[in-house]
Amino acid sequence: VRKIILYSAVSIDAMIAPPDGSVDWLSNPRFSLPGEDFGYAAFLRTIDTTVMGYTTYRQVLTFGEFPYPDKQNLVLTRSTRRRVAPFVRFISRNAVGDIRQLQKERGKGIWLVGGGQVNALLMNAGLVDRMVLTTIPVILGGGIPLFLDDVQPRKFVLRKRSVFRNGFVQATWDRRPGGKK
Ligand SMILES: NC(=O)c1ccc[n+]([C@@H]2O[C@H](COP(=O)([O-])OP(=O)(O)OC[C@H]3O[C@@H](n4cnc5c(N)ncnc54)[C@H](OP(=O)(O)O)[C@@H]3O)[C@@H](O)[C@H]2O)c1
């Protein structure tokens, strides 16, 4: 079974975006470390599929060219009108079931990109095997939380932790086997 990995940047107050949903809080020049990508390229090599909510997808489109053209990209939407777009497949009614099915197929890891709604949905479905959370040394003081819905208690085990000179702290957490509560 393929691993589903929630890989995300979070603020100290566990937000993934400020209230306006923008991403520039992550690219503040004070965080740049020349030659350091915080493990991103290596992570991308371990996955062949992304999963994201429609709001995050819309945000990704503003970056210019679609960033993951060589991956299979699933976008969750409840709308049945979003049918065709380059590089992505929209999944609607039975999104959790579709992802469960996909997990059984052969392949590499599945990146749960976000955002808060879809993170909560998949966490509550018990589908998140690993979280790689990079804490950015800011408090956003509101915005979109890592889980934009109540999530059930669950236990995780710390696998790895890296501290970067710019104050980023990256932690890898694996779901504890048998791991509810
Ligand atoms: N810090 C980071 O690393 C990071 C990573 C990812 C995202 N983000 C941020 O997160 C924000 C977006 O998060 P969000 O929570 O507002 O939205 P989201 O989770 O990205 O997307 C929400 C949308 O997903 C669809 N959806 C939700 N539940 C569904 C279900 N059960 N079945 C089918 N479709 C479903 C709906 O789309 P329809 O409205 O089309 O029905 C819903 O409006 C953005 O600001 C983005 O920048 C940050």
The ligand as a MOL file (V3000), in Angstrom:
LIG
                    3D

  0  0  0     0  0            999 V3000
M  V30 BEGIN CTAB
M  V30 COUNTS 48 52 0 0 0
M  V30 BEGIN ATOM
M  V30 1 N 1.2530 26.1700 3.6890 0
M  V30 2 C 1.1230 25.2470 2.7660 0
M  V30 3 O 2.0670 24.4750 2.5530 0
M  V30 4 C -0.1670 25.1090 2.0170 0
M  V30 5 C -0.4130 23.9280 1.3170 0
M  V30 6 C -1.6390 23.8120 0.6420 0
M  V30 7 C -2.5820 24.8220 0.6780 0
M  V30 8 N -2.3230 25.9490 1.3850 0 CHG=1
M  V30 9 C -3.3240 27.0260 1.4520 0
M  V30 10 O -4.5690 26.4930 1.8510 0
M  V30 11 C -5.6120 27.3320 1.3590 0
M  V30 12 C -6.7760 26.4880 0.8530 0
M  V30 13 O -7.2900 25.6710 1.8920 0
M  V30 14 P -8.8540 25.4440 2.0810 0
M  V30 15 O -9.0300 24.6110 3.2910 0
M  V30 16 O -9.5130 26.7630 2.0050 0 CHG=-1
M  V30 17 O -9.2790 24.6750 0.7490 0
M  V30 18 P -8.8450 23.2680 0.0900 0
M  V30 19 O -8.8380 22.1750 1.1040 0
M  V30 20 O -7.6300 23.4740 -0.7320 0
M  V30 21 O -10.0500 23.0820 -0.9590 0
M  V30 22 C -11.3880 23.1170 -0.5410 0
M  V30 23 C -12.2540 22.6440 -1.6560 0
M  V30 24 O -12.0720 21.2470 -1.8800 0
M  V30 25 C -13.3020 20.6670 -2.2860 0
M  V30 26 N -13.7090 19.6630 -1.2850 0
M  V30 27 C -13.6330 19.7320 0.0810 0
M  V30 28 N -14.1470 18.6180 0.6350 0
M  V30 29 C -14.5260 17.8080 -0.3750 0
M  V30 30 C -15.1240 16.5150 -0.4290 0
M  V30 31 N -15.4580 15.8310 0.6800 0
M  V30 32 N -15.3960 15.9890 -1.6460 0
M  V30 33 C -15.0890 16.6600 -2.7800 0
M  V30 34 N -14.5390 17.8930 -2.7810 0
M  V30 35 C -14.2490 18.4640 -1.5980 0
M  V30 36 C -14.3140 21.7970 -2.3960 0
M  V30 37 O -14.1830 22.3000 -3.7340 0
M  V30 38 P -15.4300 22.9700 -4.5550 0
M  V30 39 O -15.6270 24.2950 -3.8910 0
M  V30 40 O -14.9400 23.0370 -5.9600 0
M  V30 41 O -16.5880 22.0390 -4.3960 0
M  V30 42 C -13.7500 22.8040 -1.4040 0
M  V30 43 O -14.1740 24.1150 -1.6610 0
M  V30 44 C -4.9920 28.2010 0.2830 0
M  V30 45 O -4.8810 29.5130 0.7920 0
M  V30 46 C -3.5950 27.6350 0.0990 0
M  V30 47 O -2.6550 28.6210 -0.1930 0
M  V30 48 C -1.1370 26.1100 2.0590 0
M  V30 END ATOM
M  V30 BEGIN BOND
M  V30 1 1 1 2
M  V30 2 2 2 3
M  V30 3 1 2 4
M  V30 4 1 4 5
M  V30 5 2 4 48
M  V30 6 2 5 6
M  V30 7 1 6 7
M  V30 8 2 7 8
M  V30 9 1 8 9
M  V30 10 1 8 48
M  V30 11 1 9 10
M  V30 12 1 9 46
M  V30 13 1 10 11
M  V30 14 1 11 12
M  V30 15 1 11 44
M  V30 16 1 12 13
M  V30 17 1 13 14
M  V30 18 2 14 15
M  V30 19 1 14 16
M  V30 20 1 14 17
M  V30 21 1 17 18
M  V30 22 2 18 19
M  V30 23 1 18 20
M  V30 24 1 18 21
M  V30 25 1 21 22
M  V30 26 1 22 23
M  V30 27 1 23 24
M  V30 28 1 23 42
M  V30 29 1 24 25
M  V30 30 1 25 26
M  V30 31 1 25 36
M  V30 32 1 26 27
M  V30 33 1 26 35
M  V30 34 2 27 28
M  V30 35 1 28 29
M  V30 36 1 29 30
M  V30 37 2 29 35
M  V30 38 1 30 31
M  V30 39 2 30 32
M  V30 40 1 32 33
M  V30 41 2 33 34
M  V30 42 1 34 35
M  V30 43 1 36 37
M  V30 44 1 36 42
M  V30 45 1 37 38
M  V30 46 2 38 39
M  V30 47 1 38 40
M  V30 48 1 38 41
M  V30 49 1 42 43
M  V30 50 1 44 45
M  V30 51 1 44 46
M  V30 52 1 46 47
M  V30 END BOND
M  V30 END CTAB
M  END
